[in-house]
Amino acid sequence: MALIDTHTHLDGFARRGELAAVLGRARAAGVERMIAVGTEPADWTLYRDLAREHGGVVDYTVGLHPCSVETGWEQAVAGLEVFFTGDGSRPVGLGEVGLDRFHLPKDAAEAERIFGRQRAAFAAELEIARRVGTPVVVHARGAFRECVEMIDASGVDWNRVVFHCFSEGAEEMNALTLRGGRGSFTGVITYKNADAVRAAAKAQGLARLMIETDAPYLAPAPHRGKPNEPAYVRHTAEYCAGLFGVSCDELAATTTLNARAFFGL
């Protein structure tokens, strides 16, 4: 089966000189393509170079992760649009961007100050996505409702929005699908305590399913608790095939078709 890992972070592997081995293991596992997802300016040019070097295997996005929104974020966000207007290896999406309440400090006033900064950056990035007409990869940890409201207000085409590492339940998934958006699923779906996530995947349906690793995080069973890598998306695919009652080949064909259509691969 041929798979696409729609969300991975390759910067650590590249900087440690491990990328060739990681790509080799991915290829052996049937992973034909992967999307390296940007989180801060330091990885945007790295991923562009990797996409040029590994054309047809590595694609990339650019975006400012909400936990990377620091004082002076405006300068970083101002540098995003140039990636979509130049020649050569263009990003296949903008992300990951969004909101994160999970990592906010305990002090309520400081937390709201930082969250306000996240909201401002997210709004600016959504405006860029609307203007250049690119898919948006959303990070919404502890802030699902706020992210939905901001996307509603932005004018971004919901059909081009994916909430990555979907960790909510069926009700939240229905809110996305009613708008035309979707969720993608990591190895979390294989965890014993992830009944709500499995219900969300079923609510969305196989016809719209995409899968990802979010490597080096969230390794699926049987590697839970260990560093993740793109090859392990195969375990998530095999688990989802059982969840949906289809063959691994059908699961792979459907998720690959969905990824190619959504990201324009």
Secondary structure, 3 states (H helix, E strand, C coil): CCEEEEEECCHHHHHCCCHHHHHHHHHHCCEEEEEECCCCHHHHHHHHHHHHHCCCCEEEEECCCHHHCCCCHHHHHHCCCHHHHCCCCCCCEEEEEEEECCCCCCCHHHHHHHHHHHHHHHHHHHHHHHHHCCCEEEEEECCHHHHHHHHHHHCCCHHHEEECCCCCCHHHHHHHHHHCCEEEECHHHHCCCCHHHHHHHHHHCHHHCEECCCCCCCCCCCCCCCCCCHHHHHHHHHHHHHHHCCCHHHHHHHHHHHHHHHHCC
